[in-house]
Amino acid sequence: MLRVAVIGSGPSGVYTAQTLVEQEDVPDVEVHVLDRLPCPYGLVRYGVAPDHEKIKSLQNNLRAVLEHPRVHFLGNVEVGEAGVSLAQLQEIFHAVVFCVGAATDRHLNIPGEDLPGSYPATDFVAWYSAHPDAAVDGFTLTAGSAVVIGVGNVAVDVARMLSRGAAELASTDMPQGALGAMADSRVEDVWMVGRRGPSQAKFTTKELRELGALPGTRVLVRPEELALDPAYRDPSTLPAPMRRNVEVLRDWAERPVAMAAGVGRERRIHLRFFLRPVELLGDPATGVRAVRFERTVPDGHGGVAGTGEYEEIAGQLVLRSVGYRGQPQPGLPFDEASGTVPHADGRVLKDGQPYPGVYVAGWIKRGPTGVIGTNRPCAKETARSLLADAAGLAGRPVAAEPVAALERIGARPVPWRGWLAIEAAEAERGRSLGRGTVKLADWDGLLRAARSVLVGR
């Protein structure tokens, strides 16, 4: 039996486990999927917006893999400097696959970025998704105007959530504290701003169109900004996703989006292009009050150049969504330029040579690109590399009982039945509030819900 540890229970980790255990032409493989959190599914649970229930239903597919008889979920296991080391894992498993994603936000590196009221967009996402690492105090949403810097799908999610009414979100699994803050929100204007044009925007057309269907919300675009994009007048030469985005925006510019019926105050989403942030304005005592942008123009090479013309957009809440970056993993080589672990077909390369028994998949392998489905072929490539190496890996002696070995070095794993206990507690939480399932949003609550399987550990 080849015993493999997969670090991370998001799509890339689960797809890796699935490929490993479903191959019929290789010896039996046993996979332990380790996660720092007591809950599985990674960004499907903690990154997909609560109102995207169709995407969140992907959890059912991931669940089927984690319930495979030769796949074992072990949550609450920290891997790295604060927990179990790679060397310790190598004494327990024949192979280790890191599927840890890209955990940090990229910075703007401009003055005022750290003013109160300025946050990475992922902090906001973590809060409304009930991530247990989210700030305890959360967001009060007292700002009348919010600025979202970036034009990718995360930026669209954030703009949409800021513009939704609490009544529309009550049927989701959003934690009760976040739902209450949404109900009290004073945000009326949301500005989503990109430094380049609509044909370079990273959002998908489906996400973009959703903005135009929000009750009580207008979407405003400026034809003169769109027209700066060379592809705006004739997008026929663009790749299909970009062409569809431009066509939607052009339609909105020619026929302004009508406001759908809604309850409560009117909200406005302003889509702005060719504006590069240069400074956040405000002071440490009162927080951010505006963002200063420089007008840009296409430079003829796919980028933009500054014009020396500036504009200020008022905003007492600024959410920065300009990309993600992988973090170095203790014991692994790391490419600072790309924020990834060097590899060949998923085999980690140390000093240019394959590091026996150590692999990567997902964003830490290829960088923060693609959608959820992109992780499947990426994971398959890594799993196939590992299986090709199986004969040389399986002969090495390892600990007899993985869970007992992890406990001996200080880990306190939450097994699958512990996660089922958390699910039951969240369902009960929702019933008590007159809602559907409601997520538990703190470490104590999650681990307390799993206590029946942690007794004596």
C-alpha positions in Angstrom: 0.0 0.0 0.0 1.4 3.4 -1.1 0.6 5.9 1.5 0.3 9.6 0.4 -0.3 12.8 2.3 -2.1 15.5 0.4 -1.8 18.9 2.1 -4.9 20.9 1.4 -8.5 19.8 0.9 -9.6 22.3 -1.8 -10.3 21.3 -5.4 -6.6 20.7 -6.3 -6.0 18.5 -3.2 -9.2 16.5 -3.7 -8.7 16.0 -7.4 -5.2 14.8 -6.7 -6.6 12.3 -4.2 -9.3 11.2 -6.7 -6.7 10.5 -9.4 -4.5 8.5 -7.0 -7.2 6.1 -5.7 -9.1 5.6 -9.0 -6.3 4.3 -11.1 -6.9 0.6 -11.9 -3.5 -0.2 -13.3 -1.4 0.6 -10.2 -1.1 -0.9 -6.7 -3.4 0.2 -4.0 -2.9 3.8 -2.8 -4.1 5.2 0.5 -4.5 9.0 0.7 -4.7 11.1 3.9 -5.9 14.6 3.0 -4.6 17.0 5.7 -6.0 20.5 6.2 -5.1 23.3 8.7 -8.8 23.9 9.1 -11.2 21.4 10.7 -13.4 21.8 7.6 -12.8 20.5 4.1 -13.2 22.0 0.6 -10.8 25.0 0.8 -11.9 28.0 -1.3 -15.1 26.2 -2.3 -16.3 26.7 1.3 -14.4 29.8 2.1 -14.0 31.6 -1.2 -17.1 31.1 -3.2 -19.7 33.9 -2.4 -22.7 32.7 -0.4 -25.1 33.6 -3.2 -23.4 31.4 -5.7 -25.1 28.2 -4.5 -24.6 26.4 -7.8 -20.8 26.7 -7.6 -20.9 25.9 -3.9 -22.7 22.7 -4.8 -19.4 21.4 -6.1 -18.8 20.4 -2.5 -21.0 17.4 -3.2 -18.5 16.2 -5.8 -15.6 16.8 -3.5 -17.4 15.1 -0.7 -17.8 11.9 -2.7 -14.0 11.7 -3.1 -13.3 12.4 0.6 -15.7 9.6 1.5 -13.8 7.1 -0.7 -12.7 4.1 1.5 -9.1 4.8 0.8 -9.2 8.6 1.3 -9.1 9.9 4.8 -9.7 13.5 5.7 -7.8 14.9 8.7 -8.6 18.5 9.6 -7.0 20.7 12.2 -3.5 19.6 11.1 -1.0 22.5 10.7 1.9 21.7 8.3 4.9 24.0 8.5 6.8 26.0 11.1 3.9 26.1 13.5 3.0 22.4 13.1 4.1 19.2 11.5 7.3 19.5 9.4 8.0 18.0 6.0 10.6 15.8 7.6 8.1 14.4 10.0 5.5 13.8 7.3 8.2 11.9 5.4 8.5 9.5 8.3 4.7 8.8 8.1 4.0 8.9 4.4 5.7 7.6 1.3 4.9 10.8 -0.6 3.7 14.3 0.2 1.7 16.5 -2.2 1.4 20.2 -1.4 -1.9 21.7 -2.6 -1.8 24.8 -0.4 -2.8 27.5 -3.0 -1.7 31.1 -3.0 -2.4 32.4 0.5 -1.5 36.0 0.4 -2.7 39.1 -1.5 -0.5 41.1 -3.8 0.1 44.6 -2.6 -0.4 47.9 -4.4 2.8 49.4 -2.9 1.4 52.9 -2.9 1.2 55.5 -0.1 -1.8 55.1 2.3 -2.4 51.4 1.5 -2.4 50.6 5.2 -4.8 53.3 6.3 -7.7 52.2 8.5 -10.6 51.3 6.1 -8.3 49.8 3.5 -8.3 46.0 3.3 -7.3 43.1 1.0 -10.5 42.0 -0.6 -9.9 38.5 0.7 -10.3 39.8 4.2 -13.9 40.8 3.3 -14.4 37.5 1.5 -13.2 35.6 4.6 -15.5 37.5 6.8 -18.7 36.9 4.8 -17.6 33.3 4.2 -17.2 32.6 8.0 -13.5 31.7 7.8 -12.3 31.2 11.4 -9.2 33.3 10.7 -11.3 36.4 9.8 -11.1 39.5 12.0 -13.2 39.1 15.1 -14.7 42.5 14.7 -15.5 42.1 11.0 -16.8 44.9 8.9 -19.4 47.5 10.0 -20.2 48.8 6.5 -20.9 52.4 7.6 -19.2 53.9 4.6 -21.5 55.5 2.0 -19.0 54.9 -0.8 -16.7 51.8 -1.3 -13.9 51.5 -3.8 -12.9 48.0 -5.1 -9.6 48.1 -6.9 -9.4 45.4 -9.5 -11.5 43.9 -12.2 -11.3 40.1 -11.6 -14.0 37.7 -10.4 -13.1 38.4 -6.7 -13.6 42.1 -7.3 -17.0 41.4 -8.9 -18.0 39.1 -6.0 -17.1 41.8 -3.5 -19.0 44.6 -5.5 -22.0 42.3 -5.8 -22.1 41.4 -2.1 -21.7 45.1 -1.1 -24.8 45.8 -3.3 -27.0 43.0 -2.2 -29.7 43.4 0.4 -29.7 41.3 3.6 -33.1 39.8 2.7 -31.6 38.3 -0.5 -28.8 36.7 1.6 -30.8 35.3 4.5 -31.4 32.0 2.7 -27.6 31.5 2.3 -25.1 30.0 4.8 -23.6 33.4 5.5 -22.8 33.7 9.3 -25.3 35.6 11.3 -22.9 38.5 12.2 -22.1 39.2 8.6 -25.8 39.1 7.7 -26.6 41.6 10.4 -23.9 43.9 9.1 -25.3 43.7 5.6 -28.7 44.6 6.9 -27.3 47.7 8.5 -25.1 48.6 5.6 -25.0 52.3 4.5 -23.1 51.6 1.3 -24.8 53.3 -1.7 -22.0 53.7 -4.2 -19.6 50.9 -5.2 -16.7 51.8 -7.5 -14.9 48.9 -9.3 -11.8 50.3 -10.9 -9.2 48.8 -13.3 -6.0 50.2 -14.6 -6.5 48.8 -18.0 -9.4 48.5 -20.4 -12.5 46.2 -20.6 -10.8 43.8 -23.0 -8.1 43.1 -20.4 -10.5 42.6 -17.5 -10.3 39.2 -15.8 -13.9 38.8 -14.8 -16.1 36.2 -16.5 -19.1 37.3 -18.5 -21.5 35.4 -16.3 -20.2 37.2 -13.2 -20.4 40.5 -15.0 -24.0 40.1 -16.1 -25.0 39.3 -12.6 -24.3 42.9 -11.6 -26.9 44.0 -14.1 -29.6 41.8 -12.4 -29.2 43.0 -8.8 -32.4 44.3 -7.3 -32.4 48.0 -6.4 -29.0 48.5 -8.2 -27.9 50.5 -11.2 -24.7 49.7 -13.1 -23.0 52.7 -14.6 -20.3 52.7 -17.2 -18.7 55.6 -19.1 -18.7 55.2 -22.9 -15.7 57.5 -23.2 -13.6 55.3 -21.0 -14.6 52.1 -22.9 -13.8 53.8 -26.2 -10.2 54.2 -25.1 -9.8 50.4 -25.6 -8.7 49.7 -29.1 -10.8 46.5 -29.2 -14.0 48.3 -28.0 -15.4 49.2 -31.4 -14.6 45.9 -33.0 -14.0 43.1 -30.5 -14.3 40.3 -33.1 -10.6 39.5 -32.9 -10.6 39.0 -29.2 -10.7 35.6 -27.5 -14.3 34.6 -26.9 -14.4 35.4 -23.1 -13.0 38.9 -23.6 -15.2 39.5 -26.6 -18.3 38.7 -24.6 -17.2 41.0 -21.8 -16.7 43.9 -24.2 -20.1 43.2 -25.9 -21.9 43.3 -22.5 -20.2 46.6 -21.5 -20.9 48.1 -24.9 -24.5 47.2 -24.6 -24.7 48.8 -21.2 -23.0 51.9 -22.5 -25.5 52.2 -25.4 -28.5 51.2 -23.3 -28.0 52.0 -19.6 -28.9 49.2 -17.2 -32.4 49.6 -15.9 -32.7 49.2 -12.1 -34.4 46.0 -11.1 -37.1 46.3 -8.5 -35.7 46.1 -5.0 -36.5 46.9 -1.4 -34.6 49.7 0.5 -32.2 52.3 -0.7 -31.0 52.4 -4.3 -27.4 51.4 -4.9 -25.1 52.2 -7.7 -22.1 50.2 -9.1 -19.7 52.3 -11.1 -17.4 50.3 -13.5 -14.3 52.4 -14.3 -11.4 51.7 -16.5 -8.0 53.1 -17.4 -7.4 54.4 -13.9 -4.3 53.4 -11.9 -4.2 53.9 -8.1 -1.4 56.0 -7.0 -2.3 56.9 -3.4 -4.9 56.3 -0.7 -5.9 59.6 0.9 -6.8 60.1 4.6 -5.1 59.9 7.9 -4.5 57.3 10.6 -7.0 58.9 13.0 -10.1 59.0 10.7 -9.1 56.4 8.1 -9.2 56.4 4.3 -11.4 59.0 2.6 -10.6 58.7 -1.1 -8.3 57.0 -3.7 -6.2 59.1 -6.0 -6.0 57.6 -9.5 -3.9 58.5 -12.6 -5.6 58.3 -15.9 -3.9 55.8 -18.2 -4.0 55.1 -21.9 -3.1 52.0 -24.0 0.6 51.9 -24.8 0.2 49.8 -27.9 1.9 46.8 -26.4 -0.9 45.4 -24.3 -0.1 47.6 -21.3 -0.9 51.1 -20.3 1.0 54.4 -19.8 0.3 57.2 -17.4 -1.0 60.5 -18.7 -0.2 62.8 -15.7 -3.9 63.4 -15.3 -5.4 62.5 -11.9 -8.8 61.9 -10.4 -10.0 61.3 -6.8 -12.8 58.8 -6.0 -14.3 59.2 -2.6 -14.4 56.0 -0.5 -14.4 55.3 3.2 -13.9 51.6 2.5 -11.3 50.4 0.1 -11.0 46.7 -0.9 -7.9 45.8 -2.9 -8.2 42.9 -5.3 -5.1 42.8 -7.5 -4.2 39.2 -7.3 -2.7 36.5 -5.1 0.7 35.2 -4.3 2.0 31.8 -3.0 4.0 31.7 0.2 7.2 29.8 0.8 6.7 26.3 2.3 9.2 25.2 4.9 11.5 22.6 3.5 10.6 23.3 -0.1 12.4 25.5 -2.7 10.6 28.6 -3.7 10.6 30.9 -6.8 10.2 34.4 -5.4 9.5 35.9 -8.9 6.5 33.6 -9.6 5.4 32.8 -6.0 5.5 29.1 -6.9 7.4 26.0 -6.0 9.8 24.9 -8.9 8.6 21.6 -10.4 8.6 19.3 -13.4 5.2 17.8 -14.1 4.4 18.3 -10.4 7.6 16.7 -9.1 9.3 19.3 -6.8 12.7 20.3 -8.1 15.4 20.9 -5.4 18.7 22.3 -6.8 17.3 21.4 -10.2 16.7 17.8 -9.4 13.5 16.0 -8.4 13.0 15.9 -4.7 12.0 12.2 -4.1 8.5 11.8 -2.8 7.6 15.5 -2.8 5.1 17.0 -5.2 2.9 20.1 -5.8 -0.5 20.8 -7.4 -2.8 23.8 -7.8 -1.8 27.4 -7.4 1.4 26.7 -5.5 2.4 24.8 -8.6 1.2 27.0 -11.5 0.4 30.3 -9.9 -3.0 31.9 -9.2 -4.6 31.3 -12.6 -7.7 29.6 -14.0 -11.0 28.7 -12.5 -12.0 25.8 -10.2 -12.1 23.3 -13.1 -8.5 24.2 -14.1 -7.3 22.3 -11.0 -8.5 19.0 -12.4 -5.9 18.5 -15.2 -3.3 20.1 -13.0 -3.9 17.6 -10.3 -4.0 14.7 -12.7 -0.6 15.6 -14.1 0.9 15.6 -10.6 -0.9 12.4 -9.5 0.3 10.6 -12.7 3.9 11.7 -12.0 3.6 10.3 -8.4 2.1 7.0 -9.6 4.9 6.7 -12.2 7.4 7.0 -9.2 5.4 4.6 -7.0 7.7 1.6 -7.3 10.6 3.6 -5.9 8.5 5.1 -3.1 6.5 2.3 -1.7 9.5 0.3 -0.4 10.5 2.9 2.1 9.4 2.1 5.7 6.9 4.5 7.3 4.9 4.6 10.5 2.3 1.9 10.9 -0.6 4.2 11.9 -0.7 7.7 10.4 -3.2 9.2 12.8 -1.4 7.8 15.9 1.9 9.1 14.5 0.5 12.6 14.0 -0.8 12.6 17.5 2.5 11.6 18.9 4.1 14.7 17.4 1.5 17.0 18.8 -1.2 17.2 16.2 -4.9 16.9 17.1 -6.6 15.7 13.9 -10.3 16.2 13.3 -11.3 13.1 11.2 -14.2 13.0 8.8 -16.8 12.2 11.5 -15.6 15.4 13.2 -16.5 17.3 10.1 -19.9 15.6 10.0 -20.4 16.8 13.6 -19.6 20.4 12.5 -22.1 20.1 9.6 -24.8 19.0 12.1 -24.0 21.9 14.4 -24.3 24.4 11.5 -27.6 22.9 10.5 -28.9 23.2 14.0 -27.6 26.8 14.2 -29.6 27.7 11.1 -32.8 26.1 12.5 -32.4 28.1 15.7 -32.3 31.3 13.7 -35.1 30.4 11.3 -32.7 30.0 8.4 -31.1 27.2 6.5 -27.6 26.0 7.4 -25.6 28.8 9.0 -21.8 28.5 9.2 -19.9 28.6 12.4 -17.4 31.5 12.2 -14.9 30.9 14.9 -12.3 28.3 15.8 -13.8 27.5 19.3 -17.2 26.9 17.8 -15.9 24.6 15.1 -13.7 22.6 17.4 -16.4 22.4 20.1 -18.8 21.0 17.5 -16.2 18.3 16.7 -15.5 17.5 20.4 -17.3 14.2 20.3 -14.5 12.8 18.1 -11.7 14.7 19.9 -12.3 13.2 23.4 -9.1 11.9 24.8 -6.9 13.5 22.1 
